[in-house]
Amino acid sequence: MTAYSTACDWTPEKPGAKPSRLRSLFASLMHEIEIRRALREVGSLDEAALHDIGISHGNLEDAVRCGRH
């Protein structure tokens, strides 16, 4: 037979922590979606247009994620 605890594990801090984690996860997901959208958009440019803005197909993702250096 197992013993069940009747003590409540809930504290007022726990409900506040979950929404902030959820909000952080949602913000990260939205940021990743924006990055991937930008990658598709910049990836559709031809080599001459990419050269004009100073990037190449080899460093597209780095340029979108981190900006030009």
C-alpha positions, -999 to +999 in steps of 0.1 A: +000+000+000+013+034-008+011+065+014-003+096-001+007+130+011-021+154+020+002+184+020-004+208-008+027+214-030+012+245-045+027+279-036+018+314-050+051+315-069+044+285-091+015+299-112+036+330-119+065+309-131+046+288-157+032+317-177+066+334-179+082+302-192+053+298-216+056+334-227+094+329-232+088+298-252+062+315-273+086+345-279+114+322-289+091+304-313+079+336-329+115+349-332+125+316-350+095+319-373+106+355-382+141+344-388+130+316-411+107+339-430+136+363-435+158+335-446+133+325-473+129+361-484+167+367-486+173+333-501+151+341-530+174+370-541+198+364-569+236+364-565+239+400-579+214+414-554+231+396-525+265+409-536+250+444-536+240+441-500+273+425-491+264+389-484+266+356-503+245+324-503+272+308-481+266+331-452+229+338-455+218+323-422+246+339-403+238+373-418+201+369-410+206+356-375+235+378-364+235+407-389+263+417-411+298+422-395 
